[in-house]
Amino acid sequence: MVTDLASRRQFIAGMLAAGVAPVASWADAGGPRYLSAAARTDGAYVLCGIDAAHNLLFEIPLPARGHAAAAHPKRPEAVAFARRPGTFALVIDCASGEEIAQLTSPPGRHFYGHGVFSQNGEWLFTTENDYEAGIGRIAIWDASNGYARAGDMPSGGIGPHDIKRLPGTDTLVVANGGIDTHPDSGRTKLNIPTMAPNLSYCIDGTVFETATFATESHKNSIRHLAIAPDGMVAMGMQWQGDGIPSAMVAIHRQGDMRPTPLTAPTAALRDLNGYIGSIAFDPADGAIFATSPRGGVVHRYAREGMLTDAYVFPDACGVAPAVSGVLISTGAGQLIALGHDTAESRLAHLRWDNHLVSLV
């Protein structure tokens, strides 16, 4: 597949030399189904494209460890974000492997490792920490004008991490984790006693709805999101309190006052070690899969229900929808198809980072 991709790149270069400018699509990058940052065993960091059969299509160098990526809805462009609290993001042409632009957060800000494009691909939205003011912001970048920064807007809370878009709309959904941090204090969490996470919905620069937990769950930091085709939002949390939380996964529909926790036995919650790394819906039946790299387990929840299955996969973190079920990535280089059929492959020279990003 990599050889095929190299041939496509030579073909595109030949057309450009002949004065013909083809309209590039993700097919020109080999038709990846997923993107993921990874660390190579030689110490290099890369952004990888993976097809539906779990073949590696490309490895594009990154200057430092990556976190998540945002895929352009039309062009073979990906924005690779530095791991929080990073101050850079690279826009990469995945067909040629070349850097298109580098995004830099303004003074007093840092990225949170996530972003999403508008429906038409003209705008990129990224989560940022205004650490001097102690508030979250959503930066706006003009993808039709060299990714120039066009401004920002409120995130609706503190510590915005993941950001998604409701299907078929430009309504943004933001996971405000509620945790205040400052680079002078490293990754120290400054406001745990008073933290107040929320899920916010934004459109046209305005936060028009927020959903918060009940008081006893205010130390459940909302970190990662998955969106079902019908607009249901699933969220994975990271517990900042003592003891074992009552839930680590919750769902929400726009218009509901509060998220609905999904239940699990105490022993299963203990196994998560207070940490959900990624979350995804199974497109076949709407089940929700949540990974815990710290616990080395993956949970499966029935849609709007309770825990149905738990799987032991050491250092499993990335998860994204597959044709039937989900695909899971691990820090040992494994790609595990989990659902109606189970299959596993491993790329020994790669160590997958936190997230698998689906292009479908």
Residue pairs with C-beta under 8 A, 6 or more apart in sequence:
1 30
1 51
1 55
1 56
1 57
2 56
2 57
2 58
4 30
5 29
5 30
5 57
5 58
8 28
8 30
8 95
9 28
9 95
9 96
9 97
12 22
12 24
12 28
12 95
12 96
15 21
15 22
22 28
24 75
24 76
24 93
24 95
25 74
25 75
25 76
26 32
26 71
26 75
26 76
26 94
26 359
28 76
28 95
29 49
29 57
29 58
29 76
29 94
29 95
30 49
30 51
30 57
30 58
31 51
31 57
32 49
32 50
32 51
32 57
32 58
32 94
32 359
33 50
33 51
33 52
33 358
33 359
33 360
34 49
34 50
34 320
34 327
34 356
34 357
34 358
34 359
35 47
35 48
35 49
35 50
35 69
35 71
35 78
35 94
35 356
35 357
35 359
36 47
36 48
36 50
36 69
36 318
36 329
36 352
36 353
36 355
36 356
36 357
37 45
37 46
37 47
37 48
37 62
37 65
37 66
37 67
37 68
37 69
37 80
37 352
37 353
37 354
37 355
38 45
38 46
38 47
38 48
38 59
38 66
38 333
38 350
38 351
38 352
38 353
39 45
39 46
39 65
39 350
39 351
39 353
40 46
40 59
40 349
40 350
40 351
41 348
41 349
41 350
41 351
42 349
44 61
45 61
45 62
45 63
45 64
45 65
45 66
46 59
46 60
46 61
46 62
46 350
47 59
47 60
47 62
47 66
47 69
47 78
47 80
47 92
47 94
48 56
48 57
48 58
48 59
48 60
48 350
49 56
49 57
49 58
49 94
50 56
50 57
50 335
50 356
51 57
52 322
52 323
54 327
54 335
54 337
54 343
54 345
56 347
56 350
58 94
58 97
60 80
60 92
60 94
60 97
62 80
62 90
63 88
63 90
64 82
64 83
64 86
64 88
65 82
65 83
65 353
66 80
66 81
66 82
66 83
66 353
67 81
67 82
67 83
67 84
67 86
67 113
67 114
67 353
67 354
67 355
68 81
68 113
68 114
68 115
68 162
68 354
68 355
68 357
69 78
69 79
69 80
69 81
69 355
69 357
70 78
70 79
70 81
70 114
70 115
70 116
70 117
70 124
70 126
70 357
71 77
71 78
71 117
71 357
71 359
72 78
72 117
72 121
72 143
73 117
73 119
73 120
73 121
74 121
75 121
76 93
76 94
76 95
77 91
77 92
77 93
77 94
77 100
77 143
78 91
78 92
78 94
79 89
79 90
79 91
79 92
79 103
79 115
79 124
79 126
80 89
80 90
80 92
81 89
81 111
81 113
81 114
81 115
81 126
82 88
82 89
82 111
82 113
83 113
83 353
83 354
84 110
84 111
84 112
84 113
84 161
85 110
85 111
85 112
85 129
85 181
85 183
85 187
86 110
86 111
86 113
87 104
87 105
87 109
87 110
87 111
88 102
88 103
88 104
88 105
88 111
89 102
89 103
89 111
89 115
89 126
90 99
90 101
90 102
90 103
91 99
91 100
91 101
91 102
91 103
91 147
92 98
92 99
92 100
93 99
93 100
100 146
100 147
101 146
101 147
103 111
103 126
103 141
103 147
103 149
105 111
105 128
105 139
106 149
108 130
108 131
108 132
108 133
109 128
109 129
109 130
109 131
109 137
109 139
110 128
110 129
110 131
110 183
111 126
111 127
111 128
112 126
112 127
112 128
112 129
112 159
112 160
112 161
113 127
113 161
113 354
114 126
114 127
114 161
114 162
114 163
115 124
115 125
115 126
115 127
115 163
116 124
116 125
116 163
116 164
116 165
116 172
117 123
117 124
117 125
117 143
117 165
118 124
118 125
118 165
118 170
119 165
119 168
119 169
119 170
121 143
122 142
122 143
122 144
123 140
123 141
123 142
123 143
123 150
124 140
124 141
124 143
124 147
125 138
125 139
125 140
125 141
125 163
125 172
126 138
126 139
126 141
126 163
127 136
127 137
127 138
127 139
127 155
127 160
127 161
127 162
127 163
127 174
128 136
128 137
128 138
128 139
128 152
128 155
128 160
129 136
129 137
129 159
129 160
129 181
130 136
130 137
131 181
131 182
131 183
134 158
134 180
134 182
135 154
135 155
135 157
135 158
136 154
136 155
136 156
136 157
136 158
136 159
136 160
136 174
136 176
137 152
137 153
137 154
137 155
137 160
138 152
138 153
138 154
138 155
138 160
138 163
138 172
138 174
138 202
139 149
139 151
139 152
140 149
140 150
140 151
140 152
140 153
141 147
141 148
141 149
141 150
142 148
142 149
142 150
153 202
153 205
153 206
154 202
154 207
155 174
155 176
155 200
155 202
155 207
156 174
156 176
156 198
156 200
156 202
156 207
156 210
157 174
157 176
157 178
157 196
157 197
157 198
157 200
157 210
158 176
158 177
158 178
158 179
158 180
158 191
158 195
158 196
159 176
159 177
159 178
159 179
159 180
159 181
159 197
159 221
160 174
160 175
160 176
160 177
161 175
161 176
161 177
161 222
161 223
161 224
162 174
162 175
162 223
162 224
162 225
163 172
163 173
163 174
163 175
163 225
164 172
164 173
164 225
164 226
164 227
164 233
165 171
165 172
165 173
165 227
166 173
166 201
166 227
166 231
166 254
167 227
167 229
167 230
167 231
169 203
170 203
170 204
171 201
171 202
171 203
171 254
172 201
172 202
172 203
173 199
173 200
173 201
173 225
173 227
173 233
174 199
174 200
174 201
174 202
175 197
175 199
175 222
175 223
175 224
175 225
175 235
176 197
176 198
176 199
176 200
176 222
177 197
177 221
177 222
177 223
177 238
178 191
178 195
178 196
178 197
178 198
178 218
178 221
178 222
179 189
179 190
179 191
179 192
179 195
179 197
179 221
179 240
180 189
180 190
180 191
180 195
181 187
181 188
181 189
181 190
182 188
182 190
189 195
189 240
192 219
192 240
192 241
195 218
195 219
195 221
195 240
196 212
196 218
197 212
197 213
197 218
197 220
197 221
197 222
197 237
198 210
198 211
198 212
198 222
199 210
199 211
199 212
199 222
199 233
199 235
199 252
199 259
200 207
200 209
200 210
200 211
201 207
201 208
201 209
201 210
201 254
202 208
209 254
209 255
211 252
211 256
211 257
211 258
211 259
212 218
212 258
213 220
213 250
213 258
213 259
214 258
216 246
217 245
217 246
217 247
217 261
219 239
219 240
219 241
219 245
220 237
220 238
220 239
220 240
220 241
220 245
220 247
220 248
221 237
221 238
221 239
221 240
222 235
222 236
222 237
223 235
223 236
223 237
223 238
223 276
224 235
224 236
224 276
224 277
224 278
224 279
225 233
225 234
225 235
225 236
225 279
226 233
226 234
226 235
226 279
226 280
226 281
226 288
227 233
227 234
227 281
228 234
228 281
228 286
229 283
231 253
231 254
232 251
232 252
232 253
232 281
232 286
232 303
233 251
233 252
233 253
233 254
234 249
234 250
234 251
234 279
234 280
234 281
234 288
235 249
235 250
235 251
235 252
235 259
235 279
236 248
236 249
236 276
236 277
236 278
236 279
236 290
236 291
237 245
237 247
237 248
237 249
237 250
237 276
238 274
238 275
238 276
239 245
239 248
239 274
239 275
240 274
244 266
244 269
244 270
245 269
245 274
246 261
246 269
247 261
247 262
247 263
247 264
247 269
248 264
248 269
248 272
248 274
248 276
248 290
248 292
248 299
249 261
249 262
249 264
249 276
249 279
249 288
249 290
249 299
249 301
250 259
250 260
250 261
250 262
251 259
251 260
251 262
251 288
251 304
252 258
252 259
252 260
260 304
262 288
262 301
262 304
262 305
262 306
262 307
263 306
263 307
264 299
264 301
264 306
264 307
265 307
268 299
268 307
268 310
271 292
271 295
271 297
271 310
272 292
272 294
272 295
272 297
272 299
273 292
273 294
273 295
274 294
275 292
275 293
275 294
275 295
276 290
276 291
276 292
277 291
277 292
277 293
277 294
277 316
277 317
277 318
277 354
278 290
278 291
278 317
278 318
278 319
278 320
278 354
278 355
278 356
279 288
279 289
279 290
279 291
279 319
280 288
280 289
280 319
280 320
280 321
280 326
280 358
281 287
281 288
281 289
281 303
281 321
282 288
282 289
282 300
282 321
282 324
282 325
282 326
282 339
283 321
283 322
283 323
283 324
284 324
284 325
284 339
284 340
285 303
286 303
287 300
287 301
287 302
287 303
287 308
288 300
288 301
288 302
288 303
289 298
289 299
289 300
289 301
289 319
289 326
289 328
289 338
290 298
290 299
290 301
290 319
291 297
291 298
291 299
291 313
291 316
291 317
291 318
291 319
291 328
292 298
292 299
292 316
293 315
293 316
293 317
293 330
293 331
293 354
296 312
296 313
296 314
296 315
296 316
297 310
297 311
297 312
297 313
297 316
298 310
298 311
298 313
298 316
298 319
298 328
298 338
299 307
299 309
299 310
300 307
300 308
300 309
300 310
300 311
301 307
301 308
302 308
311 338
313 328
313 330
313 334
313 336
314 330
314 331
314 332
315 330
315 331
315 332
316 328
316 329
316 330
316 334
316 336
317 329
317 330
317 331
317 352
317 353
317 354
317 355
318 327
318 328
318 329
318 330
318 352
318 353
318 354
318 355
318 356
319 326
319 327
319 328
319 329
319 356
320 326
320 327
320 356
320 357
320 358
321 327
321 358
321 360
322 337
322 339
324 339
324 340
324 341
325 337
325 338
325 339
325 340
325 341
326 337
326 338
326 339
327 335
327 336
327 337
327 338
327 356
328 334
328 335
328 336
328 337
328 338
328 356
329 335
329 336
329 352
329 356
330 336
330 352
331 351
331 352
332 346
332 351
333 346
333 347
333 348
333 349
333 350
333 351
333 352
334 344
334 345
334 346
334 352
335 344
335 345
335 346
335 347
335 352
336 342
336 343
336 344
337 343
337 344
